[in-house]
């Protein structure tokens, strides 16, 4: 039976900035347009966090039952380490998806935007089929595409919409750096596992691109948001505040460009999450002012 600390580790808390940042940015846009609603923002945050934890548990379950987690260099996995049974981890994943669906349904009811049901269903399906099902798209180098769409465009735009009940163009523009930073988390994670994923049959984008080009992709995912911030500042001047996070990008970019591999990239993943969180919060403040 897994301990509480093992369940927390299995939820992969270092990935949670990918859920927090887009909701914060979307809320910043809503406040900037004079329509921030705190309880709707909190519900949107709950949905994003539940989906993030749910996809982490679902990934743990699916990879565990396939046996592709038997030789990992990253954080512990509940099924792969036999700390929890596949049924227990699957139940935890489904519980997270159900919680996200219920909270999302509340937002659908209060906004009257029933088309959001389809968006929510697609988000849950994307979370499950990342590594679940007979042909997971995460094994077909599409994981980063899905992350950009759902933890970038959908999360930022959706958070703004449920508060304003309309979608300003700035929400879509601000979703781009949020999506890129979420992708950076997945890219460095897959770079760390590139040596074991290939032989296990997991054709992640890192496996397909190869080591060198994956490092270039990671660098772009961190640098481009710093380029986009001053562009956003042409319309929302305080968006340039996000540039204050730039020093936090130096260490992870240097580590990746220097060829860091294996377990040493766990620290880089943590640094990436820190940069993502600080950049996102600074951009949120800038958009809200």
Secondary structure as UniProt FT lines:
FT   HELIX           4..10
FT   TURN            11..12
FT   HELIX           13..15
FT   HELIX           17..32
FT   TURN            33..34
FT   HELIX           38..66
FT   TURN            67..69
FT   TURN            78..82
FT   HELIX           86..111
FT   TURN            114..115
FT   HELIX           116..129
FT   TURN            130..131
FT   HELIX           137..139
FT   HELIX           143..148
FT   HELIX           149..154
FT   HELIX           155..164
FT   HELIX           169..192
FT   HELIX           194..199
FT   TURN            200..201
FT   HELIX           205..209
FT   HELIX           211..232
FT   TURN            233..235
FT   HELIX           237..245
FT   HELIX           247..257
FT   TURN            258..259
FT   HELIX           262..264
FT   HELIX           265..288
//
